[in-house]
Amino acid sequence: MRAALMTRYAMPVEITDVPDPACPRDGAVVAVRACGVCRSDHHAWKGADPDVVLPHVMGHEFAGEVIEVGPECRAFRAGDRVTAPFVLGCGTCPDCRGGEPTICNHQEVIGFTGWGAFAERLAIPRADFNLVRLPDGMDFAVAAGMGCRVTTSFRAVVDRARIQPGEWLAVHGCGGVGLSAILIGAALGARILAVDVTPETLAIARDLGANATLDASATDDVGGAVREITEGGAHVSLDALGITETFHNSLKSLRKMGRHVQIGMPLGRHATPDLPLLELVYSRQITLHGTRGIGAHRFAALFDMITAGRLDPARLVTRRIGLSDLNSALVAMDSYGGAGVTVVDDMAA
């Protein structure tokens, strides 16, 4: 099969032929029709993710069609249109059985612990537990564009923060995952403040439902500016970038008893930031939540919002490319510029 093979970090991937994946006895092989290009892929490409072992095929935001199932797969058959969460649970441990597969001790992570979806085919183990049927008529590129960004944001805003109508939601960093959070928060009736440094991105954020925007480069006190705009601080604040500055800005943006959710993946020095424990956590009694991915069973609630017309993830997809253009998309992520979601939707190009 054709795939984007990474043999060296931070160097161009090679578009080449690699062996087809074997079908797990309890799994399925999916013909990949589209795969989103995510900042997490950029982390892997840079060599920042310890799970990645070279040679490697990245890509975790996929959508496609089942072409083969193993003898122990009961719920799917060839021709089914599917996706899956990027964190694949074992399906049998207490965490998985309790509805929390993203913290499964035996998890596999598509495109990180194993080969991913920047390829013509992808094998999914434990398909009955991990695969998700797409709604009729949902475009493969839109489903892939949702990928980990919309699903992760859905869990962050709905399940972790438990946002309520009328509450202020501050989103720090309006890349794909930040814009997804804005789209979801607006659909749930929250008031949204988008924080970024790129005018184009802030314009998209407003178009997706942000009530107000803040250029973080225009002030030395982002937290204070957010508290002023929101008349006391955000009820919920998200760090959607994963760097120390946005983490601190998010905490300082909260009103008393506010909830911070860490969506962006902190790496290197950003993984151990200073925490103003007395000033913010203790005195202001804020709550810190982590979030990472979503379980397959929660896709149904997200799809219900889409089917009901409350949420349109197609608005997030701003660029569609062929597999041979993946290198340019990865290089573009060296900066934190750009807006929207890029999707590879032609594995032959």
C-alpha positions as CSV (number, residue, x, y, z in Angstrom):
1,M,0.0,0.0,0.0
2,R,1.0,3.6,-0.5
3,A,2.0,5.5,2.7
4,A,4.0,8.4,4.1
5,L,7.0,6.7,5.8
6,M,9.0,8.6,8.3
7,T,12.6,7.3,8.6
8,R,14.2,10.4,10.2
9,Y,12.8,13.0,12.5
10,A,12.1,16.5,11.2
11,M,13.0,15.5,7.6
12,P,10.7,14.9,4.7
13,V,8.6,11.7,4.9
14,E,8.9,9.3,2.0
15,I,5.8,8.6,-0.1
16,T,6.4,4.9,-0.8
17,D,5.0,1.4,-0.8
18,V,4.9,-0.5,2.5
19,P,3.4,-3.8,3.4
20,D,-0.4,-4.0,3.9
21,P,-1.5,-4.4,7.5
22,A,-2.7,-7.8,8.7
23,C,-6.2,-8.0,10.0
24,P,-6.5,-8.7,13.7
25,R,-8.7,-11.6,14.6
26,D,-10.9,-9.2,16.7
27,G,-10.4,-6.3,14.4
28,A,-10.8,-4.8,11.0
29,V,-8.8,-3.3,8.1
30,V,-10.1,0.1,6.9
31,A,-9.4,1.7,3.5
32,V,-8.4,5.2,4.5
33,R,-10.3,7.9,2.6
34,A,-9.1,10.9,4.6
35,C,-6.8,11.7,7.5
36,G,-6.4,15.1,9.3
37,V,-3.0,16.7,9.8
38,C,-2.8,17.5,13.5
39,R,-0.3,19.3,15.7
40,S,0.2,16.0,17.5
41,D,1.5,14.6,14.2
42,H,3.9,17.5,14.1
43,H,5.1,16.6,17.6
44,A,5.8,13.0,16.4
45,W,7.5,14.3,13.2
46,K,9.8,16.4,15.4
47,G,10.7,13.4,17.5
48,A,9.0,14.8,20.6
49,D,6.8,11.8,21.3
50,P,8.6,8.9,23.1
51,D,6.0,6.4,21.8
52,V,7.1,6.8,18.2
53,V,9.7,4.3,16.9
54,L,11.3,4.7,13.4
55,P,10.5,3.8,10.7
56,H,7.0,5.0,11.3
57,V,3.7,6.0,9.6
58,M,1.9,8.9,11.4
59,G,-1.7,10.0,11.1
60,H,-4.5,9.4,13.7
61,E,-7.5,11.4,12.5
62,F,-8.9,9.0,9.9
63,A,-12.2,8.1,8.2
64,G,-12.7,5.3,5.7
65,E,-14.4,2.1,4.7
66,V,-14.1,-1.4,6.2
67,I,-12.6,-3.8,3.7
68,E,-11.8,-6.8,5.9
69,V,-12.9,-8.1,9.3
70,G,-11.4,-10.7,11.5
71,P,-13.4,-13.8,12.6
72,E,-14.0,-12.4,16.1
73,C,-15.4,-9.1,14.8
74,R,-19.1,-9.2,15.1
75,A,-20.4,-5.7,14.8
76,F,-18.9,-4.5,11.5
77,R,-18.7,-5.8,7.9
78,A,-17.0,-4.8,4.6
79,G,-18.5,-1.6,3.3
80,D,-19.2,0.1,6.6
81,R,-18.2,3.7,6.8
82,V,-16.2,4.3,10.0
83,T,-13.8,6.2,12.1
84,A,-12.3,5.6,15.6
85,P,-10.9,7.5,18.5
86,F,-7.2,7.8,18.3
87,V,-6.9,6.1,21.8
88,L,-7.9,2.5,21.3
89,G,-8.9,0.8,24.5
90,C,-8.6,-2.8,25.4
91,G,-12.3,-3.1,26.1
92,T,-12.0,-5.3,29.1
93,C,-10.2,-3.5,31.9
94,P,-12.1,-1.6,34.7
95,D,-11.4,1.7,33.0
96,C,-12.8,0.6,29.6
97,R,-15.7,-1.1,31.2
98,G,-16.4,2.0,33.3
99,G,-16.6,4.1,30.2
100,E,-13.1,5.7,30.3
101,P,-11.0,4.0,27.6
102,T,-8.7,7.1,27.3
103,I,-7.0,6.1,30.5
104,C,-6.8,2.4,29.7
105,N,-3.5,0.9,30.9
106,H,-3.4,-1.3,27.8
107,Q,-4.3,1.4,25.3
108,E,-2.9,1.6,21.8
109,V,-2.6,5.0,20.1
110,I,-3.1,5.3,16.3
111,G,-0.1,6.8,14.6
112,F,2.0,6.8,17.8
113,T,2.4,3.4,19.5
114,G,1.6,1.8,16.1
115,W,1.5,2.8,12.5
116,G,-1.2,5.3,11.5
117,A,-3.5,6.5,8.8
118,F,-1.3,8.5,6.4
119,A,-1.6,5.4,4.3
120,E,-4.1,3.6,2.1
121,R,-5.0,1.0,4.8
122,L,-5.2,0.9,8.6
123,A,-5.8,-2.0,11.0
124,I,-8.0,-1.4,14.0
125,P,-7.8,-4.0,16.9
126,R,-10.9,-4.8,19.0
127,A,-13.1,-3.3,16.4
128,D,-16.4,-4.0,18.1
129,F,-15.2,-1.8,21.0
130,N,-13.2,0.8,19.1
131,L,-14.8,1.4,15.7
132,V,-17.5,4.0,15.2
133,R,-20.0,4.1,12.3
134,L,-20.3,7.5,10.5
135,P,-23.7,9.1,10.1
136,D,-25.2,8.6,6.6
137,G,-24.0,11.3,4.2
138,M,-21.1,12.6,6.4
139,D,-18.2,13.4,4.1
140,F,-15.0,11.4,4.8
141,A,-12.9,14.6,4.9
142,V,-15.2,16.2,7.4
143,A,-15.2,13.1,9.6
144,A,-11.4,13.1,9.5
145,G,-11.3,16.9,10.1
146,M,-13.2,16.2,13.3
147,G,-10.6,13.7,14.3
148,C,-9.0,14.2,17.6
149,R,-9.6,17.9,17.6
150,V,-13.4,18.0,17.7
151,T,-13.7,14.9,19.7
152,T,-11.1,16.0,22.3
153,S,-12.8,19.4,22.5
154,F,-16.2,17.8,22.9
155,R,-14.9,15.8,25.9
156,A,-13.1,18.9,27.3
157,V,-16.1,21.3,27.0
158,V,-19.0,18.9,27.7
159,D,-17.6,16.0,29.9
160,R,-14.8,17.6,31.8
161,A,-15.7,21.3,32.1
162,R,-19.5,20.7,32.0
163,I,-20.1,24.1,30.4
164,Q,-23.5,25.6,31.1
165,P,-25.5,28.0,28.9
166,G,-24.5,31.6,29.6
167,E,-21.1,30.8,31.2
168,W,-18.0,32.4,29.8
169,L,-15.6,30.1,28.0
170,A,-12.1,31.5,27.3
171,V,-10.1,29.6,24.6
172,H,-6.4,30.2,24.6
173,G,-4.9,29.2,21.2
174,C,-7.3,29.0,18.3
175,G,-5.8,26.3,16.1
176,G,-7.9,23.3,15.1
177,V,-8.7,22.2,18.6
178,G,-9.3,25.7,19.9
179,L,-11.7,26.5,17.0
180,S,-13.5,23.2,17.7
181,A,-14.0,24.1,21.3
182,I,-15.5,27.5,20.2
183,L,-17.8,25.8,17.8
184,I,-19.0,23.3,20.5
185,G,-19.2,25.9,23.3
186,A,-21.3,28.2,21.1
187,A,-23.7,25.4,20.2
188,L,-24.2,24.8,23.9
189,G,-25.1,28.4,24.6
190,A,-21.8,29.5,26.3
191,R,-20.4,33.0,25.8
192,I,-17.0,32.6,24.1
193,L,-13.8,34.7,24.3
194,A,-11.2,33.6,21.8
195,V,-7.6,34.4,22.6
196,D,-4.8,34.2,19.9
197,V,-2.1,36.3,18.2
198,T,-3.2,35.9,14.6
199,P,-5.9,38.2,13.2
200,E,-7.0,35.7,10.6
201,T,-7.5,33.1,13.3
202,L,-9.5,35.5,15.5
203,A,-11.7,36.4,12.6
204,I,-12.5,32.7,12.0
205,A,-13.2,32.3,15.7
206,R,-15.7,35.1,15.6
207,D,-17.3,33.5,12.6
208,L,-17.6,30.2,14.4
209,G,-19.4,31.8,17.4
210,A,-17.0,33.7,19.6
211,N,-18.7,36.7,21.2
212,A,-15.4,38.5,21.8
213,T,-11.7,38.1,20.7
214,L,-8.5,39.1,22.3
215,D,-5.1,39.6,20.6
216,A,-2.7,38.2,23.2
217,S,0.2,40.0,21.7
218,A,-1.5,43.4,22.3
219,T,-1.3,43.2,26.1
220,D,1.2,42.3,28.9
221,D,-1.6,40.9,31.1
222,V,-3.8,38.5,29.2
223,G,-5.4,37.1,32.3
224,G,-6.4,40.6,33.4
225,A,-7.8,41.5,30.0
226,V,-9.9,38.4,30.0
227,R,-11.2,39.1,33.5
228,E,-12.1,42.6,32.4
229,I,-13.9,41.5,29.2
230,T,-15.8,38.8,31.0
231,E,-16.6,41.0,34.1
232,G,-14.9,38.9,36.6
233,G,-13.3,36.1,34.7
234,A,-14.2,33.1,32.6
235,H,-16.1,30.3,34.2
236,V,-14.2,27.8,32.1
237,S,-10.8,28.4,30.4
238,L,-9.0,26.1,28.0
239,D,-5.3,25.9,27.2
240,A,-5.6,24.6,23.6
241,L,-1.9,25.1,22.7
242,G,0.1,23.4,25.5
243,I,2.8,25.9,26.2
244,T,3.7,27.5,29.6
245,E,2.5,31.0,28.6
246,T,-1.0,29.9,27.5
247,F,-1.3,27.6,30.6
248,H,-0.6,30.5,32.9
249,N,-2.8,32.9,30.9
250,S,-5.7,30.3,31.1
251,L,-5.3,30.0,34.9
252,K,-5.2,33.8,35.4
253,S,-8.3,34.2,33.2
254,L,-10.6,32.3,35.5
255,R,-13.0,33.8,38.0
256,K,-13.2,32.4,41.5
257,M,-14.2,28.7,41.5
258,G,-13.4,28.6,37.7
259,R,-12.5,25.4,35.8
260,H,-9.3,25.1,33.7
261,V,-9.0,22.3,31.2
262,Q,-5.7,21.3,29.7
263,I,-6.2,20.3,26.1
264,G,-2.9,21.2,24.5
265,M,-0.2,18.6,25.0
266,P,2.8,20.1,26.9
267,L,6.2,18.9,25.8
268,G,9.8,19.5,26.8
269,R,10.1,22.4,29.3
270,H,6.4,23.1,29.0
271,A,5.6,19.8,30.7
272,T,6.7,21.2,34.1
273,P,5.5,24.8,34.4
274,D,5.5,26.8,37.6
275,L,2.1,26.7,39.2
276,P,1.0,29.6,41.4
277,L,-0.7,27.3,43.8
278,L,-1.4,29.7,46.6
279,E,-2.6,32.7,44.5
280,L,-4.8,30.8,42.1
281,V,-5.6,27.2,43.1
282,Y,-5.8,27.6,46.8
283,S,-7.1,31.2,47.2
284,R,-9.3,31.4,44.2
285,Q,-10.3,27.8,44.5
286,I,-10.0,26.9,40.8
287,T,-10.2,23.4,39.5
288,L,-7.7,21.9,37.0
289,H,-8.8,19.2,34.6
290,G,-6.8,17.1,32.1
291,T,-8.3,15.7,29.0
292,R,-7.1,13.5,26.2
293,G,-9.2,12.0,23.4
294,I,-12.6,10.5,23.7
295,G,-14.1,7.0,24.0
296,A,-15.9,5.5,21.0
297,H,-19.2,5.4,23.0
298,R,-19.3,9.2,23.2
299,F,-19.3,9.8,19.5
300,A,-23.1,9.2,19.5
301,A,-23.8,12.4,21.5
302,L,-21.5,14.4,19.2
303,F,-23.1,13.0,16.1
304,D,-26.5,13.8,17.5
305,M,-25.6,17.4,17.7
306,I,-24.3,17.3,14.1
307,T,-27.4,15.5,12.8
308,A,-29.7,18.0,14.6
309,G,-27.9,20.9,12.9
310,R,-26.5,22.4,16.1
311,L,-22.9,21.7,15.0
312,D,-21.3,21.9,11.6
313,P,-17.7,20.5,11.7
314,A,-17.3,21.1,7.9
315,R,-16.7,24.7,8.8
316,L,-13.4,23.8,10.4
317,V,-11.9,22.2,7.3
318,T,-10.0,24.9,5.4
319,R,-7.6,22.9,3.2
320,R,-7.7,19.5,1.5
321,I,-4.5,18.0,0.1
322,G,-3.0,14.9,-1.4
323,L,-0.7,12.6,0.5
324,S,2.3,13.9,-1.4
325,D,1.6,17.4,0.1
326,L,1.9,16.1,3.6
327,N,5.5,17.4,4.0
328,S,4.6,21.0,3.2
329,A,1.7,20.8,5.8
330,L,4.1,19.5,8.5
331,V,6.7,22.2,7.7
332,A,3.9,24.9,7.9
333,M,3.3,23.8,11.5
334,D,6.8,24.9,12.5
335,S,5.2,28.2,13.3
336,Y,2.0,28.6,15.2
337,G,0.4,30.4,12.3
338,G,-2.3,29.1,10.0
339,A,-5.9,28.6,10.6
340,G,-8.4,25.8,10.4
341,V,-7.9,22.1,9.7
342,T,-5.9,20.6,6.9
343,V,-7.1,17.1,5.7
344,V,-5.4,14.6,3.4
345,D,-8.3,13.3,1.3
346,D,-6.5,11.7,-1.6
347,M,-4.1,8.9,-0.7
348,A,-3.1,8.5,-4.4
349,A,-2.1,12.1,-5.1
